[in-house]
Amino acid sequence: MPMYRAVNKDFFKKWTPEMAYIVRFFAADGYISLNNRGAHFWNIQITDKELLDNIKRTVQSDHKIGVRKRNSRESTIYRLQVGSIEMCNDLRKLGFTERKSKNLSVNKVPRKYLSHFVRGYFDGDGNVWVGFAHKDRKIPSLTLLTAFTSCSTDFLRLLLKELNRNGIEGGSIYVSKENYSRLQLGTRDSLKLYDFMYNQGDSSDLQLLRKKVVFEKFQAKRKHAVVV
């Protein structure tokens, strides 16, 4: 007989800052599964246990977090698996399926929660990089670059359109021959993205800190460079 574990089964029914973040993070690192008895599960599987613990608390779950590491060279993988046909059906209404989890359209997200949705996407399928450009010059330029990756070019185009509406003016989309696309932002727009994702009035503590810190280190380096 399956063991009952508590969870907020209404979590995906109503948009909130936390729901917007988790539902987009789920699109990047989650999936729906069924077992051979017909039970429905939604799963998130990542390498960052602290964030997964935070997600678990947010959905008011007392499910155990599983740990997997096949060999010493691989990163440790943590998985939260929640059995709930009701929650899985709510995720299906948002566009998710068993075969493909990346079907949620940005158009379905209420505008007031878009920053949390984007932050969840960035933490799941985004990257940030700090380094020096134009190294052949006498004074190389300190540069901040951000990128979102997706199998859907159309999704990235819609995302870029929404970001443009929110003051992020640039951005370009690179389409790979390997069945993925990338939305790229330069230094100025990356700083605007940081402000959009982390400095909105209704902020949530759901965030992947190691990515946020990269932005803050860049700002500290640039400030020091100006002073010097």
Order of alpha helices (4+ residues) and beta strands (2+ residues): alpha-beta-beta-alpha-beta-beta-alpha-alpha-beta-beta-alpha-beta-beta-alpha-alpha
